[in-house]
């Protein structure tokens, strides 16, 4: 028996309905097979991101300038001086970039970890925790105590005397501290890895 | 003779009657769209020149004895070609003019309410054109692979990564991995020289087709003349010859201005930025990204919360939600301010207090967030600047609204007296 609708028409699929369904099915199949390309277009391979490889015992070298790659001497820094440094032999990885600052030893306050400082030398990750620019040292020549770390991109300000606490701007967390000490031959050596997360917190 | 040969085969007379007689309402504010189009043409021509020499690779090569990325080296070499630096600057200037012209065009359409029925479709195509053009500008930032390029792109990478829920995937899709990945430059190059231009050409074509089909809006003053003529046709000058003369003159004059600026005003001096290095200089994006850049500076770092299992960071608020909400408002405008019957006349902005003052407030918001990009030079604390932004934007709305209300009431009274 043939099924019919209320008006007595044949309930079988018409040619047009079949054609429409066929096109939709083909479209769905083609789209589905192409979806796998989306995964291909967004590789998950770790080509970036900040993974620091600095370790205790690495010596400090200049990150830029004329003396790029040469060892730092503690005696060349006065209170209020700062420089960007890399651990020796590990300058290919920007995550290892460190802002080294020399301050008066008496000026350190919590939450600075004093055991990670030596003779006024304190070091922080140089990668801004906002959007990953390299921070800079804003030196106040008249009043060294008023100097601070500032990111040139969106003006996040960090206080080097207080564990790089965020004093203003959009950075969500402080720069991670890293241990340094002056070794017997007057060069500087890292004594730890970073104390916290580095780079943008997204 | 030649025209006749083609006419016999292609029936050009019919084409001329149909399209070359299309009427243009002659009004100077109707030229912004053309300026955008002509800038695009200049961009394509200069882009072809640059593309013949550019090398989309971050592999290290030797340049004057130093090892630098191949992309950077190839752009330095372009600058050293005869006229090379001028052509690169023409390209950059044209991009800025194109964006400015699109925004001016959008403002003209907004303030005269030309987005209303039946022109909602072209409003949306126009907004897509703005978005895709900004995409073209952004992908172009990275290509010289200077310190500026890498810093700007890195910031954008982390903004993309901060998109709630899907940020990780979106950032890897756009940047072909985690920036700085080797795949980013080739992908941006292909987007910049192939996909985005194809998208722009398609959208421009659609924009013009809809325009030809729907015709321009025209000044209200035309309505009486039209009524007297008893016709529905638009009053204006025909595409050929009048409008074509204006357009061609405009194109060459624009080219003259751009070449003049490119010759005397340096832009993006990559030799001064240098190749990527571990020092971020103080730098700002081109003017059209300044509102987002400034807004990012205003969001305090501790302003973050969790929403439906995803962390909403300050970066997402400034870099994703702020431009996203602005874009949504623009998209929604023709569906909020609707006309019941097709509108073909320019509305006088002075007679639309709410919409006009909202437009002025929107422009003021963009201006104040641009100023926020300079708080480091102006020595203003982010919190105070945020207050200024809100207060000035709100004040702009209230003052312009009240003034326009007064004006339109006085104008109505005047009409009443006259009649």
Interface residues (C-beta under 8 A of the other chain):
Chain A: X38 X41 X42 X43 X44 X45 X46 X47 X48 X49 X63 X64 X84 X86 X94 X97 X126 X129 X130 X131 X132 X133 X134 X135 X136 X150 X151 X152 X153 X154 X155 X156 X166 X168 X169 X170 X171 X172 X173 X200 X201 X202
Chain B: X151 X154 X155 X157 X158 X159 X161 X162 X167 X169 X172 X173 X176 X177 X178 X179 X180 X181 X182 X183 X277 X278 X279 X280 X281 X282 X283 X293 X296 X297 X298 X299 X300 X301 X302 X304 X313 X314 X315 X316 X318 X375 X376 X381 X382
